[in-house]
Amino acid sequence: MATIEECRAALEKLSENMGSAEGDVRAAATLDRSVSCWITDLDVTFVGRMTGGRIVVRDTLQGPPRERAGIRLRMTGDDLVALVDGELNFAKAWGSGRVRLEAGIRDLLQLRKIL
């Protein structure tokens, strides 16, 4: 099982990948939205903001998200690490319910370019 530190590192790596992206992915990464990522097996939520082509984690909270973020992710720590490392296909994980992504329809259309 992934640790809180490994999950935070995975989010930082995702942020770095977004920051160095080009083309359509770079355009999609420029959304400015609040973000929450609930790691269900650790019962921890990372909250922050997607801005300037990066994800800035501002806080780590115990339990599920307390407020509704513009972009909401929910998954296990192992799945987060595997997604960021390229070992888990996002579309298959989302389709099977292993990974949950909730956002407005316009944001979902942009985010599919990143994920």
C-alpha positions as CSV (number, residue, x, y, z in Angstrom):
1,M,0.0,0.0,0.0
2,A,1.3,3.4,-1.0
3,T,2.1,5.9,1.8
4,I,1.0,9.5,2.2
5,E,4.5,10.6,1.2
6,E,4.4,8.4,-2.0
7,C,1.0,9.8,-2.9
8,R,2.2,13.4,-2.4
9,A,5.3,12.6,-4.5
10,A,3.1,11.1,-7.3
11,L,1.0,14.3,-7.3
12,E,4.2,16.4,-7.5
13,K,5.4,14.3,-10.4
14,L,2.0,14.7,-12.2
15,S,2.4,18.5,-11.6
16,E,5.9,18.4,-13.1
17,N,4.7,16.4,-16.1
18,M,1.9,18.9,-16.7
19,G,4.3,21.8,-16.4
20,S,6.5,20.4,-19.1
21,A,3.7,19.3,-21.5
22,E,3.3,20.8,-24.9
23,G,0.5,21.3,-27.5
24,D,-3.0,20.2,-26.6
25,V,-1.9,18.8,-23.2
26,R,-0.3,22.1,-22.3
27,A,-3.5,24.0,-23.2
28,A,-5.6,21.6,-21.1
29,A,-3.2,22.0,-18.1
30,T,-3.8,25.7,-18.0
31,L,-7.2,25.3,-16.3
32,D,-7.5,27.3,-13.0
33,R,-9.6,25.1,-10.7
34,S,-9.7,23.9,-7.2
35,V,-8.7,20.2,-6.9
36,S,-9.2,17.5,-4.4
37,C,-7.7,14.0,-4.5
38,W,-9.2,11.6,-1.9
39,I,-6.9,8.6,-1.3
40,T,-9.6,6.1,-0.1
41,D,-7.3,3.4,1.4
42,L,-5.4,6.0,3.4
43,D,-8.6,8.1,4.1
44,V,-6.6,11.2,3.3
45,T,-7.5,14.1,0.9
46,F,-5.0,16.3,-0.8
47,V,-6.5,19.7,-1.6
48,G,-5.1,22.4,-3.7
49,R,-5.4,24.2,-7.0
50,M,-4.6,23.5,-10.6
51,T,-3.2,26.8,-11.9
52,G,-0.5,27.9,-14.3
53,G,-0.1,24.5,-15.8
54,R,0.6,22.8,-12.4
55,I,-1.1,21.3,-9.4
56,V,-0.3,23.0,-6.2
57,V,-1.2,20.9,-3.1
58,R,-2.0,23.3,-0.3
59,D,-3.2,20.9,2.4
60,T,-3.6,17.3,3.4
61,L,-6.7,16.5,5.4
62,Q,-7.9,13.4,7.2
63,G,-11.0,11.8,5.7
64,P,-13.0,12.6,2.5
65,P,-13.0,16.1,1.0
66,R,-14.8,18.7,3.2
67,E,-15.6,21.0,0.3
68,R,-16.6,20.4,-3.3
69,A,-13.6,21.2,-5.5
70,G,-13.9,22.0,-9.2
71,I,-12.0,18.9,-10.1
72,R,-12.4,15.8,-7.8
73,L,-10.4,12.6,-7.9
74,R,-10.9,9.5,-5.8
75,M,-8.7,6.4,-5.9
76,T,-6.4,4.2,-3.8
77,G,-2.8,5.3,-3.2
78,D,-1.5,2.4,-5.3
79,D,-3.6,3.4,-8.2
80,L,-2.4,7.1,-8.0
81,V,1.2,6.0,-8.1
82,A,0.5,3.5,-10.9
83,L,-1.3,6.1,-13.0
84,V,1.5,8.7,-12.6
85,D,4.1,6.1,-13.4
86,G,2.3,5.0,-16.5
87,E,1.5,1.5,-15.2
88,L,-2.2,2.0,-15.1
89,N,-4.3,3.3,-18.1
90,F,-6.5,6.1,-16.9
91,A,-9.4,5.4,-19.3
92,K,-9.6,1.7,-18.3
93,A,-9.3,2.6,-14.6
94,W,-12.0,5.3,-14.9
95,G,-14.3,3.0,-16.9
96,S,-14.0,0.2,-14.4
97,G,-14.6,2.6,-11.4
98,R,-11.1,2.1,-9.9
99,V,-10.6,5.8,-10.4
100,R,-13.3,8.4,-10.1
101,L,-13.0,11.8,-11.7
102,E,-15.7,14.4,-11.3
103,A,-15.7,17.8,-12.9
104,G,-17.9,20.0,-15.1
105,I,-18.4,18.8,-18.6
106,R,-16.1,21.4,-20.2
107,D,-13.4,20.6,-17.7
108,L,-13.8,16.8,-18.4
109,L,-13.3,17.5,-22.1
110,Q,-10.0,19.4,-21.3
111,L,-8.8,16.9,-18.7
112,R,-9.1,13.9,-21.1
113,K,-6.2,15.4,-23.0
114,I,-4.0,15.3,-19.8
115,L,-5.1,11.9,-18.5
